Amino acid sequence: MIERDVLERLEARVLAVLDGDPIDDLDVVGYGEISTVLRVEGTNGPVVAKRLPQMSRAQFVAYSETLADYLDDLRVRGVRPVDSIVHAVGEDPVVPYCIQPLQPLLLVDELDRADDAVIEHRVEQLVDTIVGAVDDWVGLDGQISNWAVDNGDLLYIDVTTPLLRDASGSERLDVGLFIASLPWALRGAVDRFLLTEILSHYYDPRAVLLDLAGNLHKERLTGIIPPLLEAANRVVSPAITQAEAAKYYRSDAWLWEFLLRVRRADRAWQCKVRHRRYPFLLPGRIER
């Protein structure tokens, strides 16, 4: 899907941007909460390269195994994940990149111009897919921006945080890797918060659907909330209301905006006071 030397050159460009070069030198498709999504030419056309936090070689091996198992479990449960492979740049520690084909049609774009029949069909698909996949062992981030459309089917594209638990109910993912962009003093508290408040939501079908409904506010697709809730409330209880979805969205948007502000402040401290390279690309203003 992509040659190793292409990734190495991409990482070199990222490091140059982190050192002060214009970000225009990179083709940024978007920003996740833990990754930066970059467009690059692969061996058979354009791909997206999702740059993940730096980790040790041993951590990368464990992450790769967890991701592979997660993709398999999603397929078994009726979710079609996008083809994804991970490569490591460097020796030890490494910077992982998750490589996926560039998707020409995102679900959010289809729904933005869809008629009522298409909207009804898609929300039924989303509800059925989420309810069929999510339980105490396998989680899903069902937000509308995490799906694409391929040959009429839903394609799940946000797989870089494999939401998978082991037999004891513990996260297989090393959560510490994905809060590494936060200041050291906050990581312990955020780690506990992630485990108890955020990650647990992804293993509850009702919470995933509530998050999906709330996310439609961010995507300016509030007209889709009523048919989504109508479909969701046929299979979850208690019923999700529009007021609950709006309140959830406000709380969620505040949390992620707060964490982004903290990371920006830490970047300024590291670069301007400690004169160190800040190792993460951060987005500009986000409309939430």
BADRENLUM-679287 format. One line per 4 residues: number of its first residue (from 1); their letters; for each residue x, y, z of N, C-alpha, C. Coordinates in pm, whole numbers. Example, Ala and Ser with C-alpha at 12.3 -4.5 7.8 and 13.67 -1.06 7.14 Angstrom:
! residues 2
1> as> 1319/-569/780/1230/-450/780/1320/-330/780 ~ 1285/-225/708/1367/-106/714/1290/3/787
END
This chain:
! residues 288
1> mier> 83/-120/0/0/0/0/87/126/0 ~ 206/114/64/297/228/67/439/177/91 ~ 534/242/28/673/201/45/730/263/173 ~ 823/189/235/882/234/360/951/369/345
5> dvle> 1023/389/234/1096/514/218/1002/633/205 ~ 880/609/154/781/716/144/740/761/284 ~ 719/665/373/684/699/510/797/769/582 ~ 918/724/556/1033/788/621/1046/934/577
9> rlea> 1022/960/449/1027/1098/401/912/1179/460 ~ 794/1117/473/681/1186/533/712/1223/677 ~ 768/1131/754/801/1161/893/906/1271/901 ~ 1000/1271/808/1100/1378/806/1034/1513/782
13> rvla> 931/1517/697/860/1643/673/781/1685/797 ~ 721/1587/865/649/1618/988/744/1680/1091 ~ 862/1620/1107/958/1672/1204/1003/1813/1166 ~ 1017/1839/1037/1055/1973/992/946/2074/1027
17> vldg> 819/2035/1012/708/2123/1049/709/2147/1200 ~ 733/2041/1276/740/2057/1422/853/2150/1463 ~ 955/2158/1379/1068/2246/1407/1050/2387/1351 ~ 934/2412/1288/905/2548/1246/875/2569/1099
21> dpid> 891/2467/1015/857/2482/874/706/2501/859 ~ 659/2560/748/515/2580/728/441/2446/721 ~ 325/2443/782/246/2320/779/192/2293/639 ~ 198/2394/551/156/2374/413/241/2268/343
25> dldv> 356/2235/401/440/2130/345/378/1992/362 ~ 272/1984/442/202/1858/465/60/1867/409 ~ 10/1757/358/-128/1750/310/-212/1691/423 ~ -262/1779/511/-336/1735/629/-483/1714/591
29> vgyg> -530/1591/607/-670/1560/580/-756/1595/700 ~ -703/1573/819/-780/1602/938/-703/1565/1063 ~ -764/1595/1176/-703/1567/1305/-798/1481/1387 ~ -747/1369/1436/-820/1294/1536/-780/1343/1674
33> eist> -843/1286/1777/-805/1327/1911/-666/1274/1948 ~ -620/1166/1879/-489/1111/1912/-398/1099/1790 ~ -444/1136/1674/-363/1118/1554/-381/1236/1459 ~ -285/1249/1369/-295/1345/1259/-308/1266/1131
37> vlrv> -407/1299/1048/-435/1223/927/-374/1298/809 ~ -279/1233/743/-205/1295/633/-231/1218/504 ~ -240/1292/395/-256/1230/263/-119/1216/199 ~ -95/1099/137/33/1073/72/8/975/-42
41> egtn> 94/976/-140/79/884/-253/134/746/-216 ~ 49/646/-231/91/508/-209/129/441/-338 ~ 149/310/-332/191/236/-450/81/226/-555 ~ -46/234/-511/-158/222/-605/-254/339/-594
45> gpvv> -202/456/-560/-287/573/-550/-278/635/-412 ~ -357/739/-388/-348/811/-261/-398/729/-144 ~ -330/745/-32/-369/680/92/-368/785/202 ~ -428/751/315/-414/834/434/-318/764/528
49> akrl> -229/842/586/-133/793/683/-164/860/816 ~ -210/783/912/-248/837/1042/-129/823/1137 ~ -71/936/1172/48/937/1257/7/921/1403 ~ 58/817/1467/22/783/1604/133/824/1700
53> pqms> 105/825/1829/207/865/1927/328/771/1925 ~ 443/828/1956/566/749/1964/553/642/2072 ~ 611/526/2046/608/415/2140/732/328/2123 ~ 757/243/2221/870/153/2210/840/45/2106
57> raqf> 943/-23/2063/923/-132/1967/832/-240/2025 ~ 851/-274/2153/766/-375/2216/621/-329/2222 ~ 600/-202/2255/464/-149/2257/401/-151/2118 ~ 483/-125/2016/431/-127/1879/386/-268/1841
61> vays> 462/-368/1878/424/-506/1848/291/-539/1915 ~ 277/-502/2043/152/-528/2114/36/-451/2052 ~ 61/-326/2014/-44/-246/1950/-88/-309/1818 ~ 7/-353/1738/-24/-413/1608/-110/-538/1625
65> etla> -77/-620/1724/-154/-742/1749/-296/-708/1795 ~ -308/-608/1882/-440/-567/1930/-525/-513/1816 ~ -465/-431/1730/-539/-376/1617/-585/-486/1523 ~ -499/-584/1493/-537/-694/1404/-654/-773/1463
69> dyld> -648/-800/1593/-757/-873/1657/-886/-791/1656 ~ -873/-661/1675/-991/-573/1674/-1059/-574/1537 ~ -980/-564/1432/-1037/-566/1297/-1109/-698/1271 ~ -1050/-809/1316/-1114/-940/1299/-1245/-947/1375
73> dlrv> -1247/-898/1499/-1368/-903/1578/-1478/-816/1519 ~ -1442/-701/1465/-1542/-616/1401/-1606/-688/1283 ~ -1524/-752/1201/-1578/-823/1084/-1675/-933/1127 ~ -1638/-1007/1231/-1724/-1114/1280/-1859/-1058/1326
77> rgvr> -1858/-936/1378/-1979/-876/1433/-2055/-792/1332 ~ -2018/-800/1207/-2095/-734/1103/-2053/-593/1068 ~ -1939/-548/1123/-1885/-417/1088/-1778/-437/981 ~ -1782/-356/878/-1681/-363/773/-1577/-254/797
81> pvds> -1461/-290/855/-1358/-189/876/-1277/-166/749 ~ -1226/-47/733/-1141/-17/619/-1012/-99/630 ~ -958/-139/516/-830/-209/516/-725/-120/582 ~ -655/-173/681/-561/-93/760/-437/-175/790
85> ivha> -321/-114/770/-195/-175/811/-115/-71/889 ~ -30/-118/978/53/-25/1055/200/-51/1025 ~ 273/58/1008/417/53/987/484/140/1092 ~ 604/102/1129/681/178/1226/796/249/1156
89> vged> 812/376/1186/925/453/1135/1023/472/1251 ~ 1149/440/1227/1250/449/1331/1285/311/1384 ~ 1373/310/1482/1420/183/1537/1354/156/1672 ~ 1390/228/1774/1332/210/1907/1369/331/1992
93> pvvp> 1272/419/2024/1129/409/1998/1095/434/1851 ~ 969/406/1817/922/420/1679/803/515/1675 ~ 777/567/1557/655/644/1531/569/559/1438 ~ 456/507/1485/370/425/1400/283/510/1308
97> yciq> 257/455/1192/161/512/1098/60/403/1062 ~ -68/437/1072/-173/347/1025/-211/392/884 ~ -196/301/787/-217/334/646/-350/276/599 ~ -430/361/535/-560/319/483/-583/381/346
101> plqp> -660/315/260/-695/378/132/-773/508/157 ~ -746/608/76/-820/733/86/-963/710/38 ~ -1061/748/120/-1201/722/89/-1262/840/13 ~ -1317/816/-106/-1372/926/-186/-1505/980/-133
105> lllv> -1578/899/-54/-1709/944/-8/-1723/914/141 ~ -1720/1018/222/-1746/1004/364/-1896/1009/390 ~ -1940/937/492/-2083/934/523/-2135/1073/556 ~ -2056/1153/626/-2102/1286/663/-2131/1371/539
109> deld> -2053/1352/433/-2077/1427/310/-2199/1374/235 ~ -2218/1242/235/-2337/1187/171/-2464/1237/239 ~ -2464/1234/372/-2584/1273/446/-2612/1422/434 ~ -2509/1501/411/-2527/1645/400/-2616/1682/281
113> radd> -2619/1596/180/-2701/1626/62/-2803/1516/30 ~ -2826/1429/127/-2915/1314/103/-3062/1352/119 ~ -3148/1276/51/-3291/1294/69/-3337/1209/187 ~ -3465/1220/221/-3518/1153/340/-3502/1001/333
117> avie> -3519/943/214/-3511/798/201/-3370/748/231 ~ -3270/819/179/-3131/779/204/-3098/796/352 ~ -3142/906/410/-3115/930/553/-3176/819/638 ~ -3301/784/610/-3367/678/687/-3292/546/674
121> hrve> -3248/516/553/-3173/392/530/-3042/392/607 ~ -2971/502/602/-2839/508/667/-2851/502/819 ~ -2948/572/877/-2959/568/1023/-3000/429/1070 ~ -3082/360/993/-3117/222/1028/-2992/133/1021
125> qlvd> -2909/154/917/-2785/78/907/-2694/105/1026 ~ -2678/232/1061/-2591/268/1173/-2639/205/1303 ~ -2766/216/1331/-2819/160/1455/-2801/9/1459 ~ -2837/-59/1351/-2823/-205/1347/-2677/-247/1363
129> tivg> -2586/-174/1296/-2444/-208/1302/-2389/-188/1442 ~ -2422/-77/1505/-2372/-48/1638/-2426/-146/1741 ~ -2554/-167/1739/-2616/-258/1836/-2565/-401/1817 ~ -2540/-440/1693/-2491/-575/1667/-2346/-597/1703
133> avdd> -2269/-488/1714/-2125/-501/1735/-2082/-477/1879 ~ -2148/-387/1947/-2097/-336/2075/-2149/-419/2192 ~ -2056/-458/2279/-2091/-522/2405/-1979/-495/2505 ~ -1973/-573/2612/-1873/-549/2716/-1731/-575/2670
137> wvgl> -1712/-639/2555/-1579/-683/2513/-1527/-609/2391 ~ -1617/-565/2305/-1578/-494/2184/-1652/-360/2180 ~ -1576/-252/2164/-1634/-119/2161/-1626/-57/2023 ~ -1693/57/2010/-1700/125/1881/-1723/273/1906
141> dgqi> -1652/356/1830/-1679/500/1830/-1763/529/1707 ~ -1893/540/1727/-1986/545/1615/-2012/682/1557 ~ -1933/785/1594/-1961/918/1543/-1965/921/1391 ~ -2046/1009/1338/-2076/1010/1195/-1950/1030/1111
145> snwa> -1852/1103/1163/-1729/1128/1088/-1639/1006/1080 ~ -1673/899/1149/-1590/778/1150/-1634/674/1048 ~ -1722/714/956/-1775/621/857/-1756/678/716 ~ -1735/587/623/-1735/620/481/-1838/531/411
149> vdng> -1861/558/284/-1954/478/204/-1877/420/87 ~ -1883/288/72/-1812/220/-35/-1906/119/-100 ~ -1937/140/-229/-2029/52/-301/-2162/35/-227 ~ -2207/143/-167/-2335/140/-97/-2329/91/46
153> dlly> -2214/37/88/-2200/-17/223/-2133/84/315 ~ -2163/72/444/-2093/152/543/-1954/93/568 ~ -1856/181/576/-1718/141/598/-1668/216/721 ~ -1621/141/820/-1575/202/945/-1428/237/931
157> idvt> -1394/365/951/-1258/410/919/-1177/451/1041 ~ -1238/463/1157/-1164/509/1275/-1126/389/1361 ~ -1020/319/1322/-981/197/1391/-854/212/1471 ~ -794/331/1474/-661/345/1534/-665/337/1687
161> tpll> -783/346/1747/-796/319/1891/-874/189/1905 ~ -805/74/1903/-876/-53/1910/-943/-73/2045 ~ -1074/-69/2045/-1153/-78/2167/-1185/-224/2193 ~ -1094/-287/2265/-1100/-432/2285/-1058/-462/2428
165> rdas> -1135/-547/2494/-1104/-586/2632/-1064/-733/2637 ~ -980/-765/2736/-939/-904/2753/-1039/-977/2841 ~ -1009/-1102/2875/-1103/-1186/2949/-1135/-1130/3087 ~ -1043/-1050/3143/-1066/-993/3276/-1144/-862/3269
169> gser> -1171/-813/3148/-1241/-687/3133/-1151/-566/3125 ~ -1019/-588/3120/-924/-477/3110/-900/-440/2966 ~ -868/-312/2943/-836/-267/2808/-709/-335/2758 ~ -715/-388/2637/-593/-441/2576/-504/-328/2525
173> ldvg> -564/-216/2491/-488/-100/2446/-413/-37/2563 ~ -289/-3/2541/-212/72/2640/-257/217/2634 ~ -351/253/2719/-412/385/2714/-309/495/2737 ~ -204/463/2813/-103/563/2841/-38/619/2716
177> lfia> -30/538/2611/28/586/2486/-51/700/2426 ~ -180/701/2451/-267/796/2383/-304/916/2469 ~ -242/927/2585/-252/1052/2661/-114/1114/2674 ~ -20/1064/2593/118/1113/2602/131/1258/2561
181> slpw> 34/1311/2486/43/1450/2443/1/1548/2552 ~ -49/1495/2664/-88/1582/2774/31/1608/2866 ~ 32/1721/2936/139/1746/3034/147/1634/3136 ~ 270/1604/3179/293/1491/3267/205/1496/3391
185> alrg> 188/1616/3449/116/1628/3575/-31/1590/3563 ~ -86/1594/3442/-229/1564/3422/-253/1419/3381 ~ -150/1347/3344/-174/1216/3282/-241/1116/3375 ~ -201/1115/3502/-262/1020/3595/-411/1041/3610
189> avdr> -452/1167/3628/-594/1197/3646/-672/1169/3518 ~ -616/1208/3403/-686/1185/3276/-693/1037/3246 ~ -586/963/3281/-587/819/3260/-706/756/3333 ~ -724/789/3460/-836/733/3536/-969/777/3476
193> fllt> -974/904/3433/-1098/955/3375/-1131/883/3245 ~ -1028/862/3161/-1050/792/3035/-1105/654/3060 ~ -1046/584/3154/-1086/447/3179/-1228/438/3234 ~ -1263/532/3321/-1392/521/3388/-1506/595/3319
197> eils> -1473/702/3247/-1579/786/3192/-1589/785/3040 ~ -1478/781/2972/-1482/792/2826/-1484/655/2761 ~ -1381/574/2787/-1372/447/2719/-1490/356/2749 ~ -1541/362/2871/-1653/275/2907/-1776/302/2822
201> hyyd> -1792/426/2775/-1908/459/2692/-1909/380/2562 ~ -1791/350/2510/-1783/285/2380/-1824/138/2384 ~ -1845/84/2503/-1886/-56/2519/-2033/-67/2556 ~ -2106/40/2543/-2248/45/2577/-2324/94/2454
205> prav> -2406/10/2390/-2474/51/2266/-2552/181/2281 ~ -2620/198/2393/-2698/321/2410/-2606/443/2416 ~ -2495/430/2488/-2402/543/2499/-2339/575/2364 ~ -2309/473/2284/-2253/497/2151/-2354/571/2063
209> lldl> -2480/532/2071/-2583/600/1992/-2608/742/2042 ~ -2601/762/2173/-2614/897/2229/-2500/986/2179 ~ -2379/932/2179/-2263/1007/2130/-2279/1039/1982 ~ -2329/943/1905/-2354/966/1762/-2455/1078/1742
213> agnl> -2562/1076/1819/-2663/1181/1807/-2605/1318/1846 ~ -2527/1321/1953/-2466/1446/1994/-2369/1500/1891 ~ -2292/1410/1830/-2192/1450/1731/-2256/1515/1608 ~ -2382/1486/1582/-2450/1547/1467/-2462/1699/1486
217> hker> -2460/1747/1610/-2457/1892/1633/-2328/1950/1578 ~ -2216/1885/1609/-2087/1935/1561/-2081/1937/1409 ~ -2137/1836/1345/-2131/1824/1200/-2239/1905/1130 ~ -2316/1982/1206/-2423/2066/1150/-2526/1982/1074
221> ltgi> -2558/1865/1130/-2655/1774/1069/-2768/1746/1169 ~ -2814/1850/1235/-2915/1831/1339/-3047/1778/1284 ~ -3073/1798/1155/-3195/1745/1096/-3201/1594/1094 ~ -3087/1530/1111/-3081/1383/1110/-3105/1325/1249
225> ippl> -3100/1411/1352/-3116/1359/1488/-3253/1294/1510 ~ -3366/1356/1469/-3495/1290/1494/-3507/1151/1433 ~ -3475/1129/1302/-3486/992/1251/-3386/896/1317 ~ -3269/945/1355/-3173/859/1423/-3229/814/1557
229> leaa> -3283/908/1634/-3336/872/1765/-3459/781/1752 ~ -3537/802/1648/-3652/714/1627/-3606/571/1607 ~ -3501/554/1525/-3448/419/1502/-3381/364/1627 ~ -3304/448/1696/-3231/402/1815/-3326/362/1927
233> nrvv> -3431/439/1946/-3519/415/2060/-3607/292/2041 ~ -3604/231/1924/-3671/102/1906/-3591/-12/1965 ~ -3461/13/1993/-3376/-98/2038/-3300/-68/2167 ~ -3305/55/2219/-3237/85/2345/-3336/143/2444
237> spai> -3302/130/2570/-3386/183/2677/-3295/226/2792 ~ -3329/337/2858/-3440/429/2831/-3419/505/2700 ~ -3526/561/2650/-3520/632/2523/-3426/752/2533 ~ -3358/779/2422/-3270/896/2412/-3352/1013/2361
241> tqae> -3347/1125/2429/-3421/1242/2386/-3327/1341/2316 ~ -3386/1432/2240/-3305/1535/2174/-3238/1624/2278 ~ -3305/1651/2389/-3245/1734/2493/-3124/1664/2555 ~ -3134/1534/2576/-3021/1460/2632/-2903/1461/2536
245> aaky> -2931/1444/2405/-2824/1445/2306/-2754/1582/2301 ~ -2832/1690/2309/-2773/1824/2306/-2689/1849/2430 ~ -2737/1806/2547/-2661/1823/2670/-2532/1742/2666 ~ -2541/1621/2617/-2422/1535/2606/-2320/1600/2514
249> yrsd> -2365/1653/2402/-2273/1716/2308/-2201/1834/2372 ~ -2273/1917/2445/-2209/2034/2508/-2101/1990/2606 ~ -2129/1886/2684/-2031/1836/2780/-1910/1776/2709 ~ -1934/1698/2605/-1826/1634/2532/-1739/1738/2461
253> awlw> -1802/1838/2400/-1727/1942/2330/-1641/2020/2428 ~ -1694/2048/2548/-1616/2120/2648/-1493/2040/2689 ~ -1511/1910/2710/-1398/1826/2753/-1286/1827/2651 ~ -1318/1802/2523/-1212/1792/2423/-1151/1928/2393
257> efll> -1229/2034/2404/-1173/2168/2387/-1078/2200/2502 ~ -1115/2161/2623/-1026/2183/2738/-895/2108/2720 ~ -900/1981/2679/-779/1903/2661/-692/1961/2550 ~ -755/2012/2445/-677/2074/2337/-608/2201/2387
261> rvrr> -677/2280/2466/-615/2401/2521/-496/2366/2610 ~ -511/2260/2688/-401/2216/2774/-281/2175/2690 ~ -306/2104/2581/-195/2061/2496/-128/2180/2428 ~ -208/2278/2388/-148/2397/2327/-60/2471/2427
265> adra> -108/2480/2551/-28/2547/2653/101/2470/2678 ~ 94/2339/2680/214/2258/2700/310/2273/2583 ~ 256/2283/2462/342/2304/2344/418/2436/2358 ~ 349/2541/2399/415/2670/2416/524/2662/2522
269> wqck> 495/2593/2631/595/2578/2738/717/2501/2690 ~ 692/2389/2621/803/2306/2575/889/2379/2472 ~ 825/2449/2380/899/2513/2270/966/2643/2313 ~ 893/2728/2386/942/2862/2413/1023/2874/2541
273> vrhr> 993/2786/2637/1063/2794/2765/1172/2688/2776 ~ 1136/2565/2743/1234/2457/2756/1315/2436/2628 ~ 1271/2501/2520/1341/2492/2391/1354/2348/2344 ~ 1244/2277/2357/1236/2139/2311/1136/2129/2195
277> rypf> 1154/2030/2111/1057/2003/2006/931/1942/2068 ~ 816/2001/2039/690/1941/2081/652/1837/1976 ~ 631/1710/2015/627/1602/1916/492/1575/1851 ~ 394/1662/1870/261/1636/1816/214/1755/1732
281> llpg> 149/1724/1621/82/1827/1542/-56/1852/1602 ~ -86/1978/1626/-215/2013/1685/-297/2095/1586 ~ -428/2077/1588/-513/2154/1495/-525/2299/1538 ~ -570/2382/1444/-607/2518/1478/-744/2518/1542
285> rier> -814/2627/1525/-948/2639/1585/-1042/2533/1528 ~ -1115/2466/1616/-1211/2362/1576/-1351/2413/1604 ~ -1436/2407/1504/-1576/2442/1524/-1647/2324/1586 ~ -1685/2337/1712/-1750/2227/1783/-1898/2255/1801
END
